[in-house]
Amino acid sequence: MELRLDSHSNREAIHQERRLLHRRRLVVVFGDRLTLCSFCLAEPIHSSLVGAATTEEEGLALVRRTEPDLLICSSYLETGYGINLLKSVRSELPSCQLLIVLVRETEAVVCEAMQAYADGVIFKSSLGTGRGDLISALHTIADGGVYFPEEIRRLASASRPSPPLPPLIEELTPRELEVVTAVARGLKNNAIAQQLDVIS
């Protein structure tokens, strides 16, 4: 793959990252040092970065010290495990949003990430492909939603048997269908209220 830094899509991605990370406090934890340095030195990331590390222990210490509002980590770390880091951060700093980049594309790892209450799950192999998973994940998380792309949902659903659903007692109203659609997209209550113009 030839990386065209001057392409329109790359320029647009950089612009969107800059906008989505504006005024965010970001910690990045990747096990691969080259990936970590390259990612963190990218201008939109660097301007929001409050810390970066390569191990689970260092990552948790950074989160405790800096109290970020967004953690991006990979499942593979130099020592420890990214999904365990997510669980610890969720327990200690529930306000921090969590995006994990999975190295292995297996049903078991996907289910682990979802059970750790990640706000976004993407595969490492999707980065740089032009599918826009990173930007889509940042956008969805910023809107208060949960980002699981199609291949993540497909792997997660493979592990769950689909029981037959009982018939509906009554049909849903158009407004109820709007709410159900928003929930299915992964939006949280405040994002659904904004979308439906509900004033609390």
C-alpha positions in Angstrom: 0.0 0.0 0.0 1.3 3.4 -0.9 0.6 6.0 1.7 -0.3 9.3 -0.1 0.1 11.9 2.6 -1.1 14.7 0.2 -4.3 12.9 -0.8 -7.6 14.6 -0.3 -8.8 11.7 2.0 -5.8 12.0 4.2 -6.1 15.8 4.5 -9.7 15.4 5.4 -8.9 12.7 8.0 -6.4 15.0 9.6 -8.9 17.9 9.7 -11.6 15.7 11.2 -9.2 14.2 13.8 -8.2 17.8 14.8 -11.8 18.8 15.2 -12.8 15.6 17.1 -9.9 15.8 19.5 -10.0 19.5 20.2 -10.0 20.2 23.9 -9.8 16.4 24.7 -7.3 14.9 27.2 -5.9 11.9 25.5 -3.8 9.0 26.7 -2.4 6.5 24.2 -1.1 3.0 25.2 0.3 0.8 22.4 2.7 -2.2 22.8 4.6 -1.5 19.6 7.0 1.4 20.1 7.1 2.4 16.5 3.3 2.5 16.2 3.1 4.5 19.5 5.6 7.1 18.4 4.2 7.4 14.9 0.6 7.8 16.2 1.5 10.2 19.0 3.6 12.5 16.8 0.7 13.0 14.3 -0.3 16.6 14.8 -4.0 16.1 15.7 -3.1 13.5 18.3 -0.1 15.3 19.7 -2.0 18.4 20.4 -4.4 16.5 22.7 -2.0 14.1 24.2 -1.4 14.1 28.0 0.6 10.9 28.1 1.6 7.7 26.3 3.0 4.3 27.3 3.7 0.8 26.2 2.6 -1.3 29.2 -0.6 -1.9 31.1 1.0 -0.8 34.4 2.4 2.4 32.9 -0.9 3.1 31.2 -2.9 2.8 34.4 -0.4 5.0 36.2 -0.8 7.7 33.5 -4.6 7.5 33.6 -4.5 7.9 37.4 -2.1 10.9 37.2 -3.6 12.8 34.2 -7.3 11.8 34.4 -7.9 11.8 30.6 -11.3 11.9 29.0 -10.2 9.5 26.2 -7.9 6.4 26.3 -6.8 4.8 23.0 -5.0 1.5 23.5 -4.1 -1.6 21.6 -4.9 -5.1 22.9 -1.2 -6.0 22.5 1.1 -4.3 25.0 4.8 -4.8 25.9 3.6 -6.2 29.3 0.1 -6.7 30.4 -3.1 -6.8 28.3 -5.0 -3.9 26.8 -8.4 -5.3 27.6 -7.3 -5.6 31.3 -6.3 -1.9 31.1 -9.7 -1.0 29.9 -11.4 -2.8 32.8 -9.1 -1.1 35.3 -9.7 2.4 33.8 -13.5 1.8 33.6 -13.5 0.9 37.3 -11.3 3.8 38.5 -12.2 6.6 36.0 -15.7 5.8 34.6 -15.9 9.2 32.9 -13.0 8.2 30.6 -14.1 7.0 27.2 -12.3 3.9 25.9 -11.3 3.0 22.3 -9.4 -0.2 21.8 -7.5 -1.3 18.7 -7.5 -5.1 18.4 -4.5 -6.9 16.9 -6.1 -10.4 16.8 -9.3 -10.6 14.9 -11.0 -13.4 16.8 -14.4 -13.9 18.2 -13.0 -14.4 21.8 -11.0 -11.1 21.7 -13.9 -9.2 20.3 -16.2 -10.5 23.1 -13.6 -9.7 25.7 -13.4 -6.1 24.5 -17.2 -5.7 24.5 -17.4 -7.2 28.0 -14.8 -4.6 29.1 -17.4 -1.9 28.2 -15.2 -0.4 25.5 -16.9 2.7 23.8 -15.2 1.7 20.5 -13.6 -1.4 19.1 -11.7 -1.4 15.8 -9.2 -3.8 14.2 -5.6 -2.8 13.6 -5.9 -4.1 10.1 -8.5 -1.5 9.3 -6.2 1.4 9.9 -4.9 3.1 6.7 -7.4 1.2 4.5 -9.5 4.2 3.7 -12.6 2.7 5.5 -12.4 5.4 8.1 -12.8 3.3 11.2 -10.6 5.5 13.5 -12.4 8.7 12.4 -15.8 7.0 12.7 -15.0 5.7 16.1 -13.8 9.1 17.3 -16.9 10.7 15.9 -19.3 8.2 17.4 -17.6 8.3 20.8 -17.6 12.2 20.8 -21.4 12.0 20.2 -21.8 9.8 23.2 -22.3 6.6 21.2 -20.6 3.2 21.0 -18.7 2.3 17.9 -18.6 -1.4 16.7 -18.1 -1.7 13.0 -19.8 -4.4 11.0 -17.0 -7.0 11.2 -16.8 -6.5 15.0 -20.6 -7.0 15.4 -20.5 -10.0 13.1 -17.9 -11.8 15.2 -19.6 -10.9 18.5 -23.0 -12.2 17.3 -21.4 -15.5 16.2 -20.9 -16.5 19.8 -24.5 -15.8 20.9 -27.3 -18.1 20.0 -30.3 -16.3 18.7 -33.4 -17.4 20.6 -36.8 -17.1 18.9 -38.3 -13.8 19.8 -41.9 -13.6 21.1 -44.4 -11.7 19.0 -44.9 -8.0 19.8 -47.8 -7.3 22.1 -48.5 -4.2 20.0 -46.8 -2.3 17.2 -44.3 0.4 18.1 -45.2 4.0 17.4 -43.0 6.0 15.0 -41.4 7.9 18.0 -40.6 4.5 19.7 -39.1 3.3 16.5 -36.8 6.4 16.4 -35.7 5.7 20.0 -35.0 2.0 19.2 -33.1 2.9 16.1 -30.9 5.3 18.1 -30.3 2.7 20.8 -29.4 0.1 18.1 -26.8 2.6 16.7 -25.2 2.7 20.1 -26.2 6.2 21.2 -26.4 6.9 24.9 -29.4 8.6 26.5 -28.1 12.2 26.3 -27.3 11.8 22.6 -30.7 10.3 21.9 -32.4 13.1 23.8 -30.4 15.7 21.6 -31.3 13.8 18.4 -35.0 13.7 19.2 -35.0 17.3 20.6 -36.1 16.1 24.1 -35.6 18.8 26.7 -34.8 17.6 30.2 
